[in-house]
Amino acid sequence: MTSSNSDHSNAAQLSYRDAGVDIDAGDRLVENIKPFAKRTLRPEVLTGIGGFGALFEISKQYQNPVLVSGTDGVGTKLKLAFQLKKHDSIGIDLVAMSVNDILVQGAEPLFFLDYFACGKLDVQTATAVISGIAKGCELSGCALIGGETAEMPGMYPHDEYDLAGFAVGIVEKNRIITGATIQEGDIVLGLASSGAHSNGYSLIRKIIERNQIDLSVDFDGKSLGDAIMAPTRIYVKPLLELMKQLPIKGLAHITGGGLVENIPRILPDQVMAALQKNSWEMPPLFHWLQQQGNVSDHEMARVFNCGIGMVVVVAPADAESAMNKLRASGESVWQIGEIKPRTANLAATVFV
């Protein structure tokens, strides 16, 4: 290759680092995250971190396997992570949002890939984030088998980044949970959330901003910032174990839209979920948010999970056993309602 005789021949040489991309930093990050990823490996993983693509073998134990996929981010909860410089748990949120989603169809999460994008790569921050992703994978039993770290100068403000995740799970075709068998008389169980999870944070940030809230103040034995940033609970292991022991008719992950909009996603048209208002205690964080923001009951129920992160629908004969087994697995669970007939003029989720 010959050089040009243009006026630029005497200009200083430019490198990718001069343009804002540090390849060496990216290499250091890959080396940092390899031990975290290694702890998440499953026997089906055929290749490790660093290749062009990750290979995953489908186990021979499945007769008619169906793959279930899900992708998500963590929304504007990231803005509070930047503000509080708390990066070690946001990765758990990222994994939770996808694995809890595919779980509701009966799928066991198999592997996870992440996308981390920033303007300038801070290896320490990125390592903290991805260590949290690996922790989320450990909690859900899935392998962190790859991802992408994109350093894009000028695309993001200083010290900020974006996250997305992608999970793939597997379920036997005849064991897919669709909600189709849900009928009048079935029991609605609610599993406790760990906080606001990863939904409603634009409203949370508005409440903090309008009231000039100090996030370092004590709140229920911890800082308010820590309470607000509590990572999303991952329900995979206890619910997969329950599926082996009892028939589950329906599962709903309570994300954006709250109980009001997520439970109807699994209900047949002819029925509705009648929820008992006082069947569980709404955690202090949600009372505080409602008071500080002067948020109506209806708005709370369609923005936040209000203390219920996952809903399980079972036959009446299985309700007590299901609750006992979930409690033995470390979950807090309540009978929060019942499936009733629905007429055309009624909503699919009502509070009674």
C-alpha positions in Angstrom: 0.0 0.0 0.0 1.5 3.4 -1.0 0.9 6.7 0.8 -0.8 9.6 -0.8 1.0 12.8 -1.9 -1.8 15.0 -0.7 -1.5 17.9 1.8 -2.3 15.4 4.6 1.0 13.6 4.2 2.7 15.6 6.9 -0.2 15.4 9.4 0.2 13.5 12.7 -0.7 9.9 12.4 -4.2 9.0 13.8 -5.1 5.9 15.7 -8.4 4.4 16.8 -7.6 5.6 20.3 -7.3 9.1 19.0 -10.8 8.7 17.7 -12.0 7.7 21.1 -12.0 3.9 20.9 -9.6 2.0 23.2 -9.1 -1.5 21.9 -6.8 -2.4 24.7 -9.4 -1.4 27.3 -11.9 -3.7 25.5 -9.4 -6.5 25.7 -8.9 -5.9 29.4 -12.6 -6.0 29.9 -12.9 -9.4 28.2 -10.2 -10.8 30.4 -11.9 -9.4 33.5 -15.3 -11.0 32.7 -14.1 -14.4 31.8 -14.0 -15.7 35.4 -17.6 -14.4 35.9 -18.8 -16.1 32.8 -17.0 -19.3 33.7 -19.1 -19.6 36.9 -22.3 -19.6 34.8 -21.4 -22.4 32.4 -23.7 -25.4 31.8 -22.7 -28.8 30.3 -24.3 -27.8 27.0 -22.0 -24.9 26.4 -19.4 -25.8 23.7 -17.5 -22.6 23.4 -16.5 -19.8 25.9 -16.4 -16.0 25.8 -14.3 -14.5 23.0 -15.3 -16.3 19.9 -17.3 -14.9 17.0 -20.4 -17.0 18.0 -21.3 -19.1 21.0 -22.2 -22.8 20.6 -24.8 -24.4 22.8 -26.0 -28.0 22.4 -29.6 -28.9 23.1 -29.8 -31.6 25.7 -30.9 -35.1 24.6 -33.3 -35.2 27.6 -35.9 -33.3 25.6 -38.2 -35.3 23.3 -39.9 -32.4 21.5 -38.0 -29.2 22.5 -39.3 -25.7 21.9 -37.0 -22.7 22.2 -38.4 -19.6 24.0 -36.6 -16.3 23.6 -36.9 -12.9 25.3 -35.1 -9.6 25.2 -35.3 -6.5 27.4 -33.4 -3.7 29.1 -33.7 -2.0 32.5 -35.2 1.3 31.4 -34.5 4.6 33.2 -33.4 2.8 36.3 -30.0 3.2 34.6 -30.2 7.0 35.2 -30.3 6.4 39.0 -27.5 3.9 38.7 -25.4 6.6 37.1 -26.4 9.2 39.7 -25.7 6.8 42.7 -22.6 5.3 41.0 -24.2 1.9 41.8 -23.3 -0.5 38.9 -23.0 -3.9 40.6 -26.6 -4.9 40.7 -28.1 -3.4 37.5 -26.9 -6.5 35.6 -29.1 -8.7 37.8 -32.0 -6.5 36.7 -31.1 -7.0 33.1 -31.1 -10.8 33.4 -34.2 -10.9 35.5 -36.3 -9.0 33.0 -35.7 -11.6 30.3 -35.5 -14.9 32.2 -38.6 -14.1 34.2 -40.4 -13.4 31.0 -39.5 -16.7 29.3 -40.1 -18.6 32.6 -43.9 -17.8 32.4 -44.2 -20.1 29.4 -42.6 -23.0 31.4 -39.2 -22.5 29.9 -35.9 -23.2 31.6 -33.4 -20.4 30.7 -30.4 -21.9 28.9 -28.2 -19.0 27.9 -27.9 -15.2 28.0 -26.2 -12.6 25.9 -25.7 -8.9 26.8 -25.1 -5.7 24.9 -23.2 -2.9 26.7 -22.8 0.3 24.9 -21.0 3.5 26.0 -19.2 6.6 24.7 -15.9 5.8 26.4 -15.2 2.5 28.0 -14.5 2.6 31.8 -13.2 -0.9 32.4 -14.0 -0.8 36.2 -17.6 0.2 35.6 -18.2 -2.2 32.8 -16.7 -5.1 34.9 -19.1 -4.2 37.8 -22.0 -4.2 35.4 -21.1 -7.5 33.8 -20.3 -9.2 37.1 -23.9 -8.4 38.0 -25.1 -9.9 34.8 -23.1 -13.1 35.6 -24.7 -13.1 39.1 -28.1 -12.9 37.5 -27.3 -15.8 35.3 -26.1 -17.9 38.3 -29.4 -17.1 40.1 -31.4 -18.3 37.1 -29.1 -21.2 36.2 -28.4 -20.0 32.7 -25.0 -19.6 31.0 -23.5 -16.2 30.1 -22.1 -17.3 26.7 -21.4 -14.1 24.9 -22.3 -10.4 24.3 -21.1 -7.2 22.8 -19.3 -4.3 24.2 -19.6 -1.2 22.0 -17.5 1.9 22.5 -19.0 4.6 20.4 -17.5 8.1 21.0 -20.1 10.9 20.9 -23.1 8.6 21.2 -23.5 8.7 25.0 -22.9 11.3 27.7 -19.8 11.0 29.9 -20.0 8.2 32.4 -23.3 6.8 31.0 -24.0 3.6 29.1 -26.9 1.5 27.8 -27.8 -2.1 28.4 -29.8 -4.7 26.6 -30.1 -8.5 27.2 -31.3 -11.5 25.3 -32.2 -14.9 26.8 -33.1 -18.3 25.3 -34.8 -21.0 27.2 -36.3 -24.5 26.4 -39.5 -26.3 27.2 -41.1 -29.6 26.1 -43.8 -28.8 23.6 -46.5 -30.6 25.7 -45.5 -28.7 28.8 -45.7 -25.1 27.5 -47.8 -23.0 29.9 -50.2 -20.9 27.9 -53.1 -20.1 30.4 -55.6 -21.8 28.1 -56.8 -24.2 30.8 -57.5 -21.4 33.4 -61.1 -21.6 34.5 -63.6 -20.3 37.0 -62.6 -21.2 40.6 -58.9 -21.4 40.0 -56.7 -19.7 42.6 -54.4 -16.7 42.0 -51.2 -16.7 44.0 -48.8 -13.8 44.3 -45.1 -14.0 44.9 -43.4 -11.1 46.6 -41.3 -8.7 44.7 -38.0 -7.3 45.9 -39.0 -3.7 45.2 -39.9 -1.7 42.1 -37.9 -4.2 40.0 -37.2 -2.4 36.7 -40.5 -0.7 36.0 -41.9 2.8 36.7 -38.6 4.5 37.1 -39.5 7.5 35.1 -42.2 8.2 37.6 -39.9 7.4 40.5 -37.3 9.8 39.2 -39.9 12.5 38.7 -41.0 12.1 42.3 -37.4 12.3 43.5 -36.8 15.4 41.3 -40.0 17.2 42.2 -39.5 16.7 46.0 -35.7 17.2 45.9 -35.3 13.9 47.8 -32.0 13.0 49.4 -31.4 9.4 48.5 -28.8 8.9 51.3 -31.4 9.1 54.0 -32.3 6.0 56.1 -35.3 4.1 54.8 -36.5 0.9 56.5 -33.0 0.0 57.7 -31.1 0.9 54.5 -30.5 4.0 52.4 -33.4 5.2 50.3 -31.2 4.9 47.3 -30.5 1.2 48.1 -34.2 0.5 48.6 -35.0 2.0 45.2 -32.2 0.2 43.5 -32.9 -3.2 44.9 -32.3 -5.7 42.1 -35.3 -7.5 40.4 -36.1 -10.8 42.0 -35.4 -13.8 39.9 -38.1 -16.5 40.2 -36.6 -19.2 38.0 -35.4 -21.9 40.3 -38.3 -22.1 42.7 -40.9 -22.1 39.9 -39.1 -24.6 37.8 -39.0 -26.9 40.8 -42.7 -26.3 41.4 -43.5 -27.2 37.8 -41.9 -30.6 38.4 -44.3 -31.3 41.3 -47.6 -29.6 40.5 -49.5 -28.5 37.4 -49.3 -24.8 36.9 -52.1 -23.3 34.8 -50.7 -19.8 34.3 -47.8 -17.5 35.2 -47.6 -13.8 34.8 -44.5 -11.7 35.2 -45.6 -8.4 36.7 -43.7 -5.7 34.9 -44.8 -2.4 33.2 -48.6 -2.3 33.4 -48.6 -3.8 36.9 -51.2 -6.4 38.0 -53.9 -4.6 36.0 -52.4 -5.2 32.6 -50.1 -8.3 33.0 -52.5 -10.9 34.4 -55.0 -10.5 31.5 -52.2 -11.5 29.1 -52.6 -15.1 30.2 -56.4 -15.3 30.7 -58.9 -16.8 28.4 -61.5 -14.3 27.2 -64.4 -15.7 29.3 -62.7 -15.3 32.7 -61.2 -12.5 34.9 -58.9 -12.3 37.9 -60.8 -11.0 41.0 -58.0 -9.8 43.4 -58.5 -9.2 47.1 -57.2 -5.7 47.9 -55.9 -6.5 51.4 -54.6 -10.0 50.8 -51.0 -8.9 50.9 -49.2 -6.0 52.5 -47.9 -3.4 50.0 -44.2 -2.8 51.0 -43.2 0.5 52.5 -41.4 1.7 49.3 -44.7 1.8 47.4 -46.5 3.6 50.2 -43.7 6.1 50.2 -43.9 6.6 46.4 -47.7 7.0 46.5 -47.5 9.5 49.3 -44.6 11.5 47.9 -46.0 11.6 44.3 -49.7 11.9 45.3 -50.2 8.9 43.0 -53.8 7.4 42.7 -54.5 3.8 43.6 -55.4 3.1 40.0 -52.1 4.6 38.7 -50.1 2.7 41.3 -51.7 -0.6 40.2 -50.9 -0.1 36.5 -47.4 1.3 36.9 -45.8 -0.7 39.7 -45.9 -4.3 40.9 -47.0 -3.0 44.3 -45.2 -5.9 46.0 -46.2 -8.8 43.7 -43.6 -9.7 41.2 -45.0 -12.9 39.8 -48.5 -14.4 39.7 -49.2 -18.1 39.7 -52.6 -19.6 38.8 -53.3 -23.1 40.0 -56.4 -25.3 40.5 -58.0 -25.0 44.0 -56.9 -28.4 45.0 -53.2 -27.4 44.4 -53.2 -24.0 46.0 -52.2 -24.9 49.6 -49.5 -27.3 48.4 -48.1 -24.8 45.9 -47.9 -22.1 48.6 -46.1 -24.5 51.0 -43.6 -25.6 48.4 -42.9 -22.0 47.3 -42.4 -20.9 51.0 -40.0 -23.8 51.5 -38.0 -22.5 48.5 -37.7 -19.1 50.2 -40.5 -17.2 48.5 -43.1 -15.1 50.3 -46.4 -16.0 48.7 -50.1 -15.1 49.3 -53.4 -16.2 47.9 -54.4 -12.9 46.3 -57.5 -13.8 44.3 -59.7 -16.1 42.3 -60.7 -16.6 38.7 -64.3 -15.6 38.1 -66.5 -15.5 35.0 -66.2 -12.4 32.9 -68.9 -10.5 31.2 -68.2 -8.1 28.3 -68.4 -4.9 30.4 -65.9 -6.0 33.0 -62.1 -5.6 33.0 -60.0 -8.7 33.0 -58.4 -7.8 36.4 -60.6 -6.3 39.1 -60.0 -5.5 42.8 -62.7 -6.5 45.2 
